[in-house]
Amino acid sequence: MPKALCLTGMVIAIVVALLFLLDLIIKIPFQRANVLMDVVFVLCAATLGFISWTTFREQD
């Protein structure tokens, strides 16, 4: 079960990062409402992905 949660965290991180990177680059889906929000969400998604990846690697 912990491996499934780590994989879920990685998938969520990828989806959030793609969503806000697309908004930052081509103004879809939020019409670039706030650039700072886009950057912060991308950083948070990268952090979640990193934490999920390192935890996944520690599982036996």
N, C-alpha and C positions, 0 to 999 in steps of 0.2 A: 504493500500500500504506500509506503513512503516514496518509492520510485515513481509511482503514478502521480503523486502530488508534485514531485519535482518536475516531471515532464509537463504536467498541467501548467505549472508556473512558467516554464520556458515557452510554452505555446502562447500563453497570455501575454508574456513579455514581447514576443515577436509580433503578435497582433496589434498591441498598443503602439509599439514602435513604428510599425508600418503605417498605421492610421495617422499618427501625428507627423511622421515624416512626409507622407503624401500631402497633408494639409500645409506643411511648411514649404514644400517644393512647388506643388501645382494647385494649391488652394482648394483641394477637395478632401473631405466633405464639409469642413467648417468655414470655408471662405477666409481662412487665416484671420480668425477673430482676434487672436492675441498671440504674437510671436513668442513672447516669454512663456506662455502656457505650453506652446508646442515644444519648446526647448526643454522645459522642466519635465514634461511627460516623457519625452524621449530619454532623458537622463534617468528618470525613475524606471523606465522599462529596461534600460541597459543594466541598471543595478539589480533589478529583479531577475533578469536573465543570468547575470553573473552569479548571484547567490544561489539560484536554482541549479545552475551547472556545477558549481563547486560542491553543493550538497549531494547532487546526483552522483558525482564521482566518488564521494566518501562512502556511499552505500555499498554493502557487500553482496 
